[in-house]
Amino acid sequence: MAFIMYINLLYRPIRQLADRYNTIQMGLVSSERVFKLYDKLSDEKNDIGLDNLSLDGKIEFKDVSFSYIKEEQVLFNLSFMVNPGETLAIVGRTGSGKSTIANLLSRNYDISEGEILLDNRSIYDYKKRFLKAKICFVLQDDFIFSDTIINNIALGDSSIKREKIINAAKDIGIHDFIMRFKNGYDFLINERGTMLSTGERQLISYLRAYVRSPDILILDEATSSIDPETELLIQKATEKITKKITSIIIAHRISTIINSDNILVLDKGFNIECGSHVELMKKNGEYKKLYDFQFLQ
């Protein structure tokens, strides 16, 4: 008995030392992220460029190439144009570079080659803060805070009043959906919206974007694994929210982008097809294959 107890006394501090080492490593990783954030904030203080302008919303990519890691290119000589008020849908298999386009447009990353123009000016002529204010994102998994629905939509912006939020919800057809919850707009949501379905979180994200009246809207849709009723609400909200606003829809379901002005088909970073739904269906190419895969199963 004494021997067994002595062995335990020997190994316990060794295990504790190993646990402390793991804790230190986690702390180092966390501190590195904090220091990166501080560096980013200091860069924003030195941010120079055009500001306080009204944008028409014309977007043009000219021979844009990009890689996250050197020698592993994601986009290859990509070119396309979105006229003011038009909707461009981007489709393609996973890893084809769809979300990368949105990140480059908002200057989250810098392009390797080529040029990105916004209203015929390089995006590097504008302040980063200005671009982020004018370009609104609806992401695949927007963060939902532990707060009421109305506060999750306003996000602390005092200029966005309750009446404006309610009118916007009615405008895009999700007011009745919100009123199903107990206390309606004052319904308290858990952090990350765990009590909400994927589609319900997405509808709240759509309303967040709509009340801010952006000049450019980017929708990174998450319409997989949702019920048909919620998908119909999302489709109607998409049609309303993109009306008269330059929009880029990163699509996972063809049904949500059939009415887009143009559809860009990516494959491994290359632009392989571009045109309207009718034009691409006549080509009988990659887009037609994606369409058939989703609708003819």
Beta strands, then each sheet from edge to edge (+ up, - down):
strand 1: 59-69
strand 2: 72-82
strand 3: 87-92
strand 4: 113-118
strand 5: 121-122
strand 6: 135-138
strand 7: 216-220
strand 8: 246-250
strand 9: 262-267
strand 10: 270-275
sheet 1: 2+ 1- 4+ 5-
sheet 2: 6+ 7+ 8+ 3+ 9+ 10-
end
